[in-house]
């Protein structure tokens, strides 16, 4: 059975293999992703959603003293150091994805896809922010002084993950731009460690963001959810597509790089 008739129905990237300009979809994506940090700032700075927390029988976390850096653009945010780091995580995720659309990917992004992906990211980020401001679930409310362990571990996972995803995609882009590599599978750099190493990077930074905001349980839920989706749906779908596109090359690549997802693990 072909990818078009079977696996494509389960593929979240419906424009896979479609290389054309899509200014409307691109503009929508960049605009909507730019709006997400503003939403997260509203939640983190104003405890947006606090009345709902009260109805649920819990309360919002006290804002904490704002960070004073001497840098006007940061000090005007009036956020505690912890909340500022979470806001920067939302900014980092938006910038990374915008860079991917504008500078790395050659595939089209249709308006429906731009809206869907943007809403998904804003919902997940908002859950992180909401769990942080909730006194019962906040990762900062664990009895430790700043910087708390969930923030340290979560920030480390976030940085490692977002660098892994970004660097791997830049490496693949550079490989594909060389004329002698036209129609070839990228097996250099981080791609020599795992066939879908960018998915592992995405899971790491998503899990780190969740851990830093909502604690260990929420971080584990997010890590498990994305890992399950990648291993059960996304990787098999992409494997089907690549097997059709690259044929024997893809078979050889799988033999050369046995790990699907996490280098030296799986």
C-alpha positions as CSV (number, residue, x, y, z in Angstrom):
1,X,0.0,0.0,0.0
2,X,1.3,3.5,-0.9
3,X,1.9,6.3,1.5
4,X,-0.7,8.4,-0.2
5,X,-3.5,5.8,0.2
6,X,-2.6,4.8,3.8
7,X,-0.1,6.5,6.0
8,X,-0.8,10.1,4.8
9,X,-4.2,10.0,6.6
10,X,-2.2,9.7,9.9
11,X,0.4,12.3,8.9
12,X,0.1,15.7,10.7
13,X,2.2,17.2,7.9
14,X,-0.3,17.1,5.1
15,X,2.0,19.2,2.8
16,X,4.8,16.7,3.1
17,X,6.7,16.7,-0.2
18,X,4.8,19.8,-1.6
19,X,7.5,22.4,-2.4
20,X,5.8,25.7,-3.2
21,X,5.5,29.2,-1.8
22,X,2.7,29.7,0.7
23,X,2.7,33.3,1.9
24,X,-0.7,33.3,3.5
25,X,0.0,30.2,5.5
26,X,3.5,31.4,6.4
27,X,2.2,34.8,7.5
28,X,-0.6,33.2,9.6
29,X,1.9,30.9,11.3
30,X,4.4,33.7,12.1
31,X,1.7,36.0,13.4
32,X,-0.1,33.4,15.5
33,X,3.2,32.1,17.0
34,X,4.2,35.6,17.8
35,X,1.0,36.1,19.7
36,X,1.6,33.1,22.0
37,X,4.3,34.8,24.2
38,X,1.8,37.6,24.8
39,X,-0.8,35.1,26.0
40,X,1.7,33.4,28.3
41,X,2.8,36.8,29.6
42,X,-0.8,37.6,30.5
43,X,-1.2,34.3,32.4
44,X,2.1,34.7,34.2
45,X,2.0,38.4,35.0
46,X,-1.7,38.8,35.8
47,X,-2.5,35.3,37.0
48,X,-5.0,35.1,34.2
49,X,-7.4,32.3,35.1
50,X,-7.1,32.8,38.8
51,X,-10.9,33.1,39.2
52,X,-11.3,29.7,37.6
53,X,-8.7,28.2,40.0
54,X,-10.8,29.5,42.9
55,X,-13.9,27.8,41.5
56,X,-11.9,24.6,41.3
57,X,-11.1,24.9,45.0
58,X,-7.5,26.0,44.8
59,X,-5.7,29.3,44.6
60,X,-3.2,31.2,42.4
61,X,0.4,31.4,43.4
62,X,1.7,34.7,44.8
63,X,3.5,36.6,42.1
64,X,6.8,36.9,43.9
65,X,9.2,39.9,43.8
66,X,10.1,41.0,40.2
67,X,13.6,40.6,38.9
68,X,15.6,43.8,38.7
69,X,18.3,43.7,36.0
70,X,18.9,47.3,35.0
71,X,17.7,46.3,31.6
72,X,14.5,48.4,30.9
73,X,12.9,46.0,28.5
74,X,13.1,43.1,31.1
75,X,12.4,45.1,34.2
76,X,9.2,46.5,32.6
77,X,7.8,43.0,32.5
78,X,7.7,42.9,36.3
79,X,8.1,39.2,36.5
80,X,9.9,37.1,39.1
81,X,13.0,35.3,37.9
82,X,11.1,32.0,37.7
83,X,8.2,33.4,35.7
84,X,10.6,35.3,33.4
85,X,12.4,32.0,32.5
86,X,9.0,30.4,31.7
87,X,8.1,33.3,29.5
88,X,11.5,33.1,27.7
89,X,10.7,29.4,27.1
90,X,7.6,30.3,25.2
91,X,9.5,33.0,23.3
92,X,12.2,30.5,22.4
93,X,9.7,27.9,21.1
94,X,8.0,30.5,18.9
95,X,11.3,31.9,17.5
96,X,12.6,28.4,16.8
97,X,9.4,27.4,14.9
98,X,9.3,30.6,13.0
99,X,12.9,30.2,12.0
100,X,12.1,26.7,10.8
101,X,9.2,27.9,8.6
102,X,11.1,30.9,7.2
103,X,14.6,29.6,6.8
104,X,14.8,25.8,7.0
105,X,11.7,24.2,5.5
106,X,11.0,24.3,1.8
107,X,7.6,22.6,2.1
108,X,4.4,24.6,1.9
109,X,2.4,25.5,5.0
110,X,-1.3,25.9,4.3
111,X,-3.5,28.2,6.4
112,X,-5.3,25.3,8.1
113,X,-2.0,23.7,9.1
114,X,-0.6,27.1,10.3
115,X,-3.7,27.6,12.5
116,X,-3.8,24.1,13.8
117,X,-0.1,23.9,14.8
118,X,-0.3,27.4,16.3
119,X,-3.3,26.6,18.4
120,X,-1.8,23.3,19.6
121,X,1.4,25.1,20.7
122,X,-0.5,27.8,22.5
123,X,-2.8,25.3,24.3
124,X,0.2,23.2,25.6
125,X,2.1,26.4,26.6
126,X,-1.0,27.7,28.3
127,X,-1.4,24.5,30.3
128,X,2.2,24.9,31.4
129,X,1.6,28.5,32.5
130,X,-1.7,27.6,34.2
131,X,-0.2,24.7,36.2
132,X,2.6,27.0,37.3
133,X,0.4,29.8,38.7
134,X,-1.8,27.2,40.4
135,X,-0.5,26.9,44.0
136,X,-1.4,23.2,44.1
137,X,0.6,22.2,41.0
138,X,3.3,24.8,40.6
139,X,6.8,23.4,40.3
140,X,8.1,26.4,42.2
141,X,6.0,25.6,45.3
142,X,8.1,22.7,46.5
143,X,9.7,24.1,49.6
144,X,13.0,24.9,47.8
145,X,14.6,28.3,47.3
146,X,15.2,29.7,43.8
147,X,16.4,28.1,41.6
148,X,14.3,25.0,42.4
149,X,15.3,21.6,41.2
150,X,12.5,21.3,38.6
151,X,13.5,24.6,37.1
152,X,17.2,23.5,36.8
153,X,16.4,20.1,35.3
154,X,13.7,21.4,33.1
155,X,15.8,24.3,31.8
156,X,18.6,21.9,31.0
157,X,16.3,19.6,29.1
158,X,14.8,22.6,27.3
159,X,18.1,24.0,26.1
160,X,19.5,20.6,25.1
161,X,16.3,19.7,23.3
162,X,15.8,22.9,21.4
163,X,19.4,22.9,20.3
164,X,19.2,19.3,19.2
165,X,16.1,19.9,17.1
166,X,17.4,23.1,15.6
167,X,21.0,22.0,14.9
168,X,19.8,18.7,13.3
169,X,17.4,20.6,11.0
170,X,20.1,23.1,10.0
171,X,22.5,20.2,9.3
172,X,19.9,18.5,7.1
173,X,19.2,21.7,5.3
174,X,22.9,22.3,4.6
175,X,23.2,18.7,3.4
176,X,20.3,19.0,1.0
177,X,21.5,22.3,-0.5
178,X,24.6,20.7,-1.9
179,X,24.0,19.7,-5.6
180,X,25.8,16.4,-5.1
181,X,23.4,15.4,-2.4
182,X,20.2,15.9,-4.4
183,X,17.9,13.0,-3.8
184,X,20.0,11.5,-1.0
185,X,19.2,10.8,2.6
186,X,21.0,13.0,5.2
187,X,23.2,10.7,7.3
188,X,25.6,13.2,8.7
189,X,25.9,15.1,11.9
190,X,23.2,14.3,14.5
191,X,21.4,12.2,11.9
192,X,24.2,9.7,12.2
193,X,23.0,9.1,15.8
194,X,19.3,8.5,15.3
195,X,17.0,8.5,12.2
196,X,14.5,10.9,13.8
197,X,16.8,12.8,16.2
198,X,14.8,16.0,15.7
199,X,11.8,14.3,17.2
200,X,13.9,13.4,20.3
201,X,15.0,17.0,20.6
202,X,11.4,18.2,20.4
203,X,10.3,15.8,23.1
204,X,13.2,16.9,25.3
205,X,12.4,20.6,25.2
206,X,8.7,20.1,25.5
207,X,9.2,17.9,28.5
208,X,11.7,20.3,30.1
209,X,9.3,23.2,29.7
210,X,6.5,21.2,31.3
211,X,8.7,20.0,34.1
212,X,9.9,23.5,34.9
213,X,6.2,24.8,35.0
214,X,4.1,21.9,36.4
215,X,6.6,19.7,38.2
216,X,7.7,16.1,37.8
217,X,4.4,14.4,37.2
218,X,3.4,16.9,34.4
219,X,6.8,16.7,32.9
220,X,6.5,12.9,32.8
221,X,3.0,13.0,31.3
222,X,4.2,15.3,28.5
223,X,7.3,13.2,27.9
224,X,5.3,10.0,27.7
225,X,2.6,11.6,25.5
226,X,5.0,12.9,22.9
227,X,7.1,9.8,23.0
228,X,4.1,7.5,22.4
229,X,2.8,9.7,19.6
230,X,6.2,9.8,17.8
231,X,6.8,6.0,18.2
232,X,3.3,4.8,17.4
233,X,2.2,7.3,14.8
234,X,4.7,9.9,13.5
235,X,7.8,7.7,13.0
236,X,6.0,4.8,11.2
237,X,4.2,7.3,9.0
238,X,7.5,9.1,8.0
239,X,9.3,5.8,7.6
240,X,6.6,4.8,5.1
241,X,7.0,8.1,3.2
242,X,10.8,7.9,3.2
243,X,10.8,4.2,2.1
244,X,8.8,5.2,-1.0
245,X,10.9,8.3,-1.7
246,X,14.4,6.9,-1.1
247,X,13.8,3.1,-1.7
248,X,17.1,1.2,-1.2
249,X,18.8,4.3,0.2
250,X,16.4,4.3,3.2
251,X,16.9,0.6,3.8
252,X,20.7,1.2,3.9
253,X,20.2,4.2,6.2
254,X,18.2,2.1,8.7
255,X,21.0,-0.5,8.7
256,X,23.7,2.2,9.2
257,X,21.7,4.1,11.9
258,X,19.8,1.5,13.9
259,X,18.3,3.9,16.4
260,X,15.0,5.4,15.5
261,X,14.5,8.0,18.2
262,X,17.0,8.3,21.0
263,X,20.7,7.7,20.2
264,X,22.1,4.5,21.7
265,X,18.7,3.8,23.4
266,X,16.0,3.2,20.8
